Amino acid sequence: MMEKIMKRSELHLLLLLAFLLFVSACGSKASYEPRAVNPEIDACEVCNMSVAHEDFATQLIETDGTVHMFDDIGCMVKYLHGEGKDKEVGATYVRDFETLDWVPFEQAYHAYHPEFWTPMAYGVVSFETKEQAESYVEKEGKGEVLDYNGLEKVNWVMQGH
């Protein structure tokens, strides 16, 4: 009898711990919500240019809540491979070129061509869906659609600078 009570107590404790872990994980995710761009004061962490073209803005949020804004996806990628590689990253976001919605970097699709105009001339335009990126490439008559892993093939050197 005592053994059944102990097993139930252990099960209840285990369920309580699992619930608490779940709740704390949900709560911490909210702290990584993207913030709005303020073009009057936001400057790119890498090139120090104003984040004036909101349709190309990206941001990185550290686990401590520190937000780093970028004027072009290429600047964020450079930051992640340089100064930011030792940061504890909570989330990274790109802007959907059409809707201006924030999209998790790892889930976005990108239209890429060295001649596509972007603020720092990296040639990468981000979208929430693959269909949007395909439509952009079709409309422009050049380029290719890349997912997060496909971005490895991009030469992260500013074109034309």
HELIX and SHEET records of a PDB file:
HELIX    1   1 MET A    2  ALA A   30  1                                  29    
HELIX    2   2 GLU A   54  PHE A   56  5                                   3    
HELIX    3   3 ILE A   73  HIS A   81  1                                   9    
HELIX    4   4 GLU A   83  ASP A   86  5                                   4    
HELIX    5   5 PHE A  105  GLN A  107  5                                   3    
HELIX    6   6 LYS A  130  GLU A  140  1                                  11    
HELIX    7   7 ASN A  149  LYS A  153  5                                   5    
SHEET    1   A 4 VAL A  67  PHE A  70  0                                        
SHEET    2   A 4 THR A  58  GLU A  62 -1                                        
SHEET    3   A 4 VAL A  89  ARG A  95 -1                                        
SHEET    4   A 4 TRP A 102  PRO A 104 -1                                        
SHEET    1   B 3 VAL A 124  PHE A 127  0                                        
SHEET    2   B 3 TYR A 109  TYR A 112 -1                                        
SHEET    3   B 3 GLU A 144  LEU A 146 -1                                        
END                                                                             
